[in-house]
Amino acid sequence: MTRLGQAFANKKVVLTGHTGFKGSWLTAWLRLLGAEVVGIALPPHTVPSHFTAADMGAHIVDHRLDVREAAAVESAIVAAQPDYVIHMAAQALVRSSYQEPLVTWATNVMGTLHVLEALRRVEKRCAAVIITSDKCYDNVEWVWGYRETDALGGPDPYSASKGAAELAIRSHVKSYFPKDGPVRIASARAGNVIGGGDWARDRIVPDCVRAWAGGHAVDLRNPHSTRPWQHVLEPLSGYLTLAVALTQRQELHGEAFNFGPPAQQDHSVLELVEQMAAHWDQVRWNDVSQATAGPYESGLLQLNCDKALHHLGWHAVLGFAATVRLTAEWYRAYYGPPTDVAALSEAQIAAYAAAASAQGLAWAQ
């Protein structure tokens, strides 16, 4: 049994946002580790969805709750008396935040506060990791990566709401959660994840596979924008590693951590599409950047992840080519002959963990 398996086997984990893209992958991973998952989320926002395709609801405690409902969130968390809480529920799309700013702020800020308030009622030892975003930083599009001590904020409602969530976490930790108390909390910042099972609107990989599976060209709104693309399992391994470290090291309480790939893994949207195309047949795309007028989206964003390396021994496992290949293989299998989606995802988790073990990462040993 790996160190993660030893830490999570037979432990109760409250996971908010478990029906979403990242949440469904973490649900699958926690189940493989032998954890008892208590999910809190709205129904999946997309059809199809990774959560539904893999029939994950049949194997967990599946609460369909809105994190904006304070009393319901508190009731579910207090009743569970969890060993771990991982808060991932969010309105996670920049373009949607322009269309529904109040929903974005209420979900990302008040939803986080509702989880924090519920944690005040947990009476046993519990480690909580609150997920925000790499977009929580006040992005001035400089070429070096943001550190956890850099200024927070953002020009769009989504980014600003995530910066505000970080401030709320910091305030609540200092006000209500002493270092010698039963609950330890840390925040985690990551973004631009790709991987199988994502069908969200206005994301480049889902846009590609939907178009290509139907024999259509995909429109590229911002082909030259660069992002630190990483496979969905990369930050999830960081979240799990951080959660375990919180149970062992008091000094991590109240800290924030970035999780992302190395700086050289910063690639443009066009480079990502070209790499995806190498694993797909008969693909086409259109550069519509000049014809498409849309709200502001940042062109350059990188994270410095030295803190996670130094304090947690964590770093990314997959290079850019392997990240895209794993993603494309998942979708190719899904759109091919009938596939056991749960088994497909579990096999990719096992392959990722094996690659991490081969690189000597402590969590995979």
C-alpha positions in Angstrom: 0.0 0.0 0.0 1.3 3.4 -0.9 1.6 6.3 1.5 -1.6 7.8 0.2 -3.3 4.5 0.6 -2.2 4.3 4.2 -3.4 7.8 4.9 -6.8 7.5 3.2 -7.9 3.9 3.6 -11.1 3.6 5.6 -11.0 7.4 6.3 -14.1 9.6 5.7 -13.5 12.3 3.1 -16.1 15.1 2.5 -15.5 16.3 -1.1 -17.5 19.2 -2.5 -17.9 19.5 -6.2 -17.5 15.7 -6.6 -19.8 15.7 -9.7 -17.5 18.1 -11.7 -14.6 17.3 -13.9 -11.8 17.5 -11.3 -14.1 16.3 -8.5 -15.1 13.2 -10.4 -11.5 12.2 -11.0 -10.7 12.8 -7.3 -13.7 10.7 -6.4 -12.4 7.8 -8.5 -8.9 8.2 -6.9 -10.2 8.3 -3.4 -12.2 5.2 -4.0 -9.1 3.4 -5.2 -7.3 4.5 -2.0 -10.1 2.9 0.1 -11.6 6.1 1.4 -15.3 6.6 2.2 -16.4 9.6 0.1 -19.2 11.9 1.1 -20.0 14.1 -1.9 -21.6 17.6 -1.8 -22.5 19.1 -5.1 -25.1 20.0 -7.7 -25.9 17.5 -10.4 -23.3 17.4 -13.2 -23.4 20.5 -15.3 -22.8 18.7 -18.6 -24.2 15.9 -20.7 -22.2 13.7 -21.0 -20.2 13.9 -17.7 -17.3 11.9 -16.4 -19.2 11.4 -13.1 -22.3 9.9 -14.7 -20.4 7.9 -17.4 -18.3 6.2 -14.7 -21.4 5.6 -12.4 -19.6 7.0 -9.5 -22.7 7.9 -7.5 -23.4 4.3 -6.9 -20.3 3.9 -4.7 -20.3 7.0 -2.5 -22.6 9.0 -0.2 -24.0 11.4 -2.8 -25.5 14.6 -1.4 -27.0 16.9 -4.1 -26.6 20.2 -2.4 -25.7 23.7 -3.4 -22.8 25.2 -1.4 -24.7 28.5 -1.4 -27.1 26.8 1.1 -25.3 27.3 4.4 -27.5 25.2 6.7 -27.5 22.2 4.3 -23.7 22.3 3.9 -23.2 22.6 7.7 -25.6 19.7 8.3 -23.9 17.4 5.9 -20.4 18.1 7.1 -21.1 18.0 10.8 -23.1 14.7 10.3 -20.1 13.2 8.5 -17.5 14.2 11.1 -14.9 13.7 8.4 -11.2 13.0 8.7 -10.6 15.1 5.6 -12.5 17.9 3.7 -11.6 18.9 0.2 -13.6 21.8 -1.1 -13.7 22.0 -4.8 -17.2 23.1 -5.6 -17.1 26.3 -7.7 -18.4 28.3 -10.6 -15.2 27.6 -12.6 -15.6 29.3 -16.0 -14.2 32.8 -16.7 -16.7 33.5 -19.6 -19.6 32.3 -17.5 -18.6 34.7 -14.7 -19.2 37.7 -17.0 -22.7 36.4 -17.7 -23.5 35.4 -14.1 -21.3 37.5 -11.8 -23.6 37.1 -8.7 -23.8 33.4 -9.0 -20.0 33.3 -9.4 -19.4 35.5 -6.3 -22.0 33.6 -4.2 -20.7 30.2 -5.1 -16.9 30.9 -4.9 -16.9 33.2 -1.9 -20.0 32.5 0.2 -19.8 28.8 -0.7 -16.2 28.7 0.7 -17.3 30.6 3.8 -20.1 28.1 4.3 -17.6 25.2 4.3 -15.3 27.1 6.7 -18.2 27.8 9.0 -19.2 24.1 9.0 -15.6 23.2 9.8 -16.0 25.2 13.0 -18.5 22.6 14.1 -16.2 19.6 13.5 -15.0 18.3 16.8 -12.5 15.6 15.7 -9.1 16.0 14.1 -9.7 17.0 10.5 -7.5 18.3 7.6 -9.2 20.6 5.1 -7.8 21.6 1.7 -9.7 24.5 0.1 -9.2 24.7 -3.7 -9.2 28.1 -5.3 -7.4 28.8 -8.6 -4.2 30.1 -10.3 -6.4 33.0 -11.4 -6.6 34.2 -7.8 -3.5 36.3 -8.4 -3.6 39.9 -9.7 -2.3 38.9 -13.1 -0.2 41.6 -14.8 1.0 39.0 -17.3 4.7 39.0 -16.4 6.9 36.2 -17.7 7.8 34.7 -14.3 5.6 32.6 -12.1 3.4 33.9 -9.3 4.4 32.9 -5.7 2.0 32.3 -2.9 2.9 35.7 -1.4 2.0 37.8 -4.5 -0.9 40.1 -4.7 -4.4 38.6 -5.1 -7.3 39.8 -7.3 -8.2 39.8 -10.9 -10.1 41.9 -13.6 -12.9 39.4 -14.3 -15.5 38.2 -11.8 -14.2 34.7 -11.7 -10.6 35.7 -10.9 -11.7 38.4 -8.4 -14.0 35.9 -6.6 -11.1 33.4 -6.2 -8.9 36.1 -4.8 -11.6 37.1 -2.4 -12.1 33.4 -1.4 -8.4 33.3 -0.5 -8.9 36.4 1.7 -11.9 34.7 3.4 -9.8 31.6 4.1 -7.0 33.6 5.6 -9.4 35.6 7.8 -11.3 32.6 9.1 -8.1 30.6 9.8 -6.6 33.5 11.8 -9.9 34.2 13.6 -11.4 30.8 14.4 -8.8 28.0 13.8 -5.9 28.0 16.2 -2.8 26.0 15.3 -3.4 23.7 18.3 -7.1 23.1 17.4 -8.6 19.9 15.9 -9.0 21.4 12.4 -6.1 22.3 10.1 -6.7 24.2 6.9 -4.6 25.1 3.8 -5.5 26.5 0.4 -4.4 25.1 -3.0 -4.1 27.0 -6.3 -3.9 25.4 -9.7 -5.5 25.8 -13.1 -5.7 25.0 -16.7 -6.1 21.2 -16.2 -6.9 18.9 -19.1 -7.8 15.3 -19.2 -10.5 12.9 -20.2 -14.1 13.4 -19.2 -14.3 17.2 -19.4 -17.2 18.5 -21.5 -17.5 22.0 -20.1 -18.3 25.0 -22.3 -15.6 27.3 -23.5 -12.7 25.0 -22.8 -10.3 24.2 -25.6 -10.0 20.4 -25.2 -13.8 19.8 -24.8 -14.4 22.1 -27.8 -11.9 20.1 -29.9 -13.2 16.6 -29.1 -16.9 17.7 -29.5 -16.1 19.2 -32.9 -13.7 16.5 -34.1 -16.0 13.6 -32.9 -18.7 15.1 -35.1 -16.5 15.7 -38.1 -16.4 19.5 -37.7 -13.7 22.1 -37.4 -13.1 23.7 -34.0 -12.9 27.5 -33.6 -9.9 28.9 -31.8 -10.8 32.2 -30.1 -7.3 32.8 -28.5 -4.9 30.5 -30.3 -1.8 32.4 -29.1 -2.7 32.6 -25.4 -0.3 30.5 -23.3 -1.1 28.4 -20.3 0.7 26.0 -18.0 -1.3 23.0 -19.2 -1.3 20.0 -16.8 -3.1 16.8 -16.6 -6.0 16.7 -14.1 -4.2 14.1 -12.0 -1.3 16.4 -11.3 -3.0 19.0 -9.0 -5.1 16.2 -7.5 -1.9 14.5 -6.3 -0.9 17.8 -4.8 -4.2 18.2 -3.0 -4.0 14.7 -1.5 -0.3 15.2 -0.6 -1.2 18.5 1.1 -4.1 17.0 3.0 -1.9 14.2 4.4 0.9 16.7 5.3 -1.6 18.8 7.2 -2.3 15.9 9.6 1.4 15.5 10.3 2.7 19.1 10.4 1.2 21.9 12.4 3.3 24.6 10.6 1.4 24.0 7.4 -1.9 25.2 8.9 -3.1 28.4 7.2 -0.6 28.1 4.3 -1.3 28.4 0.6 0.3 26.2 -2.1 0.6 26.4 -5.9 0.4 23.2 -7.9 1.5 23.3 -11.5 3.9 22.2 -14.2 7.5 23.6 -14.6 7.8 26.9 -16.4 9.0 25.4 -19.7 5.6 23.6 -19.9 3.9 26.9 -20.9 2.4 26.3 -24.3 -0.1 28.2 -26.5 -3.6 27.1 -27.3 -2.5 26.4 -30.9 0.4 24.2 -29.7 -2.1 22.2 -27.5 -4.5 21.7 -30.5 -1.6 20.7 -32.8 -0.4 18.1 -30.2 -4.0 16.8 -29.7 -4.3 16.5 -33.5 -1.4 14.1 -33.6 -3.7 11.6 -31.7 -6.8 12.2 -33.7 -7.9 11.5 -37.3 -9.1 14.1 -39.8 -9.0 17.2 -37.6 -9.5 20.9 -38.6 -9.5 24.2 -36.9 -10.3 27.8 -37.6 -8.5 30.9 -36.2 -11.4 33.2 -35.3 -9.4 35.5 -33.0 -9.9 38.5 -35.3 -13.6 37.8 -35.8 -14.5 37.0 -32.2 -15.2 39.8 -29.8 -15.4 38.5 -26.3 -14.7 39.5 -22.7 -11.1 39.9 -21.5 -9.2 36.7 -20.8 -5.5 36.8 -19.7 -2.9 35.9 -22.3 -0.1 34.7 -20.0 -0.2 33.1 -16.6 2.4 31.0 -14.8 2.8 29.7 -11.2 6.0 29.2 -9.2 5.6 25.9 -7.4 8.9 25.9 -5.4 7.0 26.0 -2.1 5.2 22.7 -2.9 8.5 21.1 -3.8 10.3 22.3 -0.7 7.6 21.6 1.9 5.7 18.7 0.4 8.3 17.1 -2.0 5.7 17.5 -4.7 6.3 18.2 -8.4 4.5 17.5 -11.6 5.1 14.1 -13.2 4.1 14.4 -16.8 5.6 16.4 -19.6 3.5 18.2 -22.2 3.4 15.4 -24.7 2.5 12.8 -22.2 -0.2 15.1 -20.7 -1.8 15.5 -24.1 -1.4 11.9 -25.1 -3.2 10.6 -21.9 -6.0 13.1 -22.5 -6.4 12.2 -26.2 -6.3 8.4 -25.4 -9.1 8.8 -22.9 -11.4 10.6 -25.4 -10.5 8.2 -28.2 -11.5 5.3 -26.1 -14.7 7.0 -25.0 -15.7 7.8 -28.6 -14.7 4.4 -29.9 -16.3 1.0 -29.1 -18.4 0.8 -25.9 -15.9 1.4 -23.0 -16.0 0.8 -19.3 -15.4 4.4 -18.3 -14.7 3.7 -14.6 -12.0 1.1 -15.6 -10.5 3.4 -18.2 -10.1 6.2 -15.6 -8.8 3.9 -12.9 -6.2 2.5 -15.3 -5.0 6.1 -16.1 -4.8 6.8 -12.3 -2.7 3.7 -11.8 -0.5 4.6 -14.8 0.0 8.1 -13.4 0.8 6.8 -9.9 3.3 4.3 -11.4 5.1 7.1 -13.3 5.3 9.1 -10.0 6.7 6.2 -8.2 9.3 5.7 -10.8 10.4 9.3 -10.3 10.7 8.7 -6.6 7.9 11.0 -5.4 7.1 10.2 -1.8 3.3 10.1 -2.1 3.5 7.3 -4.7 5.8 5.1 -2.7 
